[in-house]
Amino acid sequence: MFSFKEFLKSEITNILAKYFQKIHDYDEYFFQNRDKNQYKIDSRVNRTVNTPIGVGTFRQRVYWDTINKQYYIIQFMKNLVLKKEQELLMIYILIY
């Protein structure tokens, strides 16, 4: 029997998988194309995101900016969720 809740859960799980893949892709792109004299890799950290369906974790590089003398993590997560995906998330939140 069709379950709308299970359908939404599956859709949101797919959205999160795409979201984490985009984070990985952007991190890898920056890693490959950075100014290697300015940005040195310091470490990798686990980042955790709370969602309506649970917690998701991904790894991300931390860079040391040798010119500005500060740590740098690529900040782009706010821009990754598309309007359609935001609507699905809101529907899911309203159901629970």
Contacts in CASP RR format, 6 or more apart in sequence:
PFRMAT RR
TARGET T0000
AUTHOR 0000-0000-0000
METHOD contacts of the structure
MODEL  1
MFSFKEFLKSEITNILAKYFQKIHDYDEYFFQNRDKNQYKIDSRVNRTVN
TPIGVGTFRQRVYWDTINKQYYIIQFMKNLVLKKEQELLMIYILIY
4 95 0 8 1.000
5 95 0 8 1.000
8 88 0 8 1.000
8 91 0 8 1.000
8 92 0 8 1.000
8 95 0 8 1.000
9 53 0 8 1.000
9 92 0 8 1.000
11 88 0 8 1.000
12 51 0 8 1.000
12 52 0 8 1.000
12 53 0 8 1.000
12 88 0 8 1.000
12 89 0 8 1.000
12 92 0 8 1.000
13 53 0 8 1.000
15 81 0 8 1.000
15 85 0 8 1.000
15 88 0 8 1.000
15 89 0 8 1.000
16 49 0 8 1.000
16 51 0 8 1.000
16 53 0 8 1.000
16 56 0 8 1.000
19 80 0 8 1.000
19 81 0 8 1.000
20 56 0 8 1.000
20 58 0 8 1.000
22 80 0 8 1.000
23 47 0 8 1.000
23 58 0 8 1.000
23 60 0 8 1.000
23 76 0 8 1.000
23 77 0 8 1.000
23 80 0 8 1.000
24 58 0 8 1.000
26 74 0 8 1.000
26 76 0 8 1.000
27 60 0 8 1.000
27 61 0 8 1.000
27 74 0 8 1.000
30 61 0 8 1.000
30 74 0 8 1.000
31 41 0 8 1.000
31 61 0 8 1.000
34 63 0 8 1.000
37 66 0 8 1.000
38 65 0 8 1.000
38 66 0 8 1.000
38 67 0 8 1.000
39 63 0 8 1.000
39 64 0 8 1.000
39 65 0 8 1.000
39 66 0 8 1.000
39 72 0 8 1.000
40 63 0 8 1.000
40 64 0 8 1.000
40 66 0 8 1.000
41 61 0 8 1.000
41 62 0 8 1.000
41 63 0 8 1.000
41 64 0 8 1.000
42 62 0 8 1.000
42 63 0 8 1.000
42 64 0 8 1.000
42 71 0 8 1.000
43 61 0 8 1.000
43 62 0 8 1.000
44 59 0 8 1.000
44 60 0 8 1.000
44 61 0 8 1.000
44 62 0 8 1.000
45 59 0 8 1.000
45 60 0 8 1.000
45 62 0 8 1.000
45 73 0 8 1.000
46 57 0 8 1.000
46 58 0 8 1.000
46 59 0 8 1.000
47 57 0 8 1.000
47 58 0 8 1.000
47 59 0 8 1.000
47 60 0 8 1.000
48 55 0 8 1.000
48 56 0 8 1.000
48 57 0 8 1.000
49 55 0 8 1.000
49 56 0 8 1.000
49 57 0 8 1.000
49 58 0 8 1.000
49 77 0 8 1.000
50 56 0 8 1.000
51 89 0 8 1.000
52 89 0 8 1.000
52 92 0 8 1.000
52 93 0 8 1.000
52 96 0 8 1.000
53 92 0 8 1.000
60 73 0 8 1.000
60 74 0 8 1.000
61 73 0 8 1.000
61 74 0 8 1.000
62 71 0 8 1.000
62 72 0 8 1.000
62 73 0 8 1.000
63 71 0 8 1.000
63 72 0 8 1.000
63 73 0 8 1.000
64 70 0 8 1.000
64 71 0 8 1.000
64 72 0 8 1.000
65 71 0 8 1.000
65 72 0 8 1.000
81 89 0 8 1.000
END
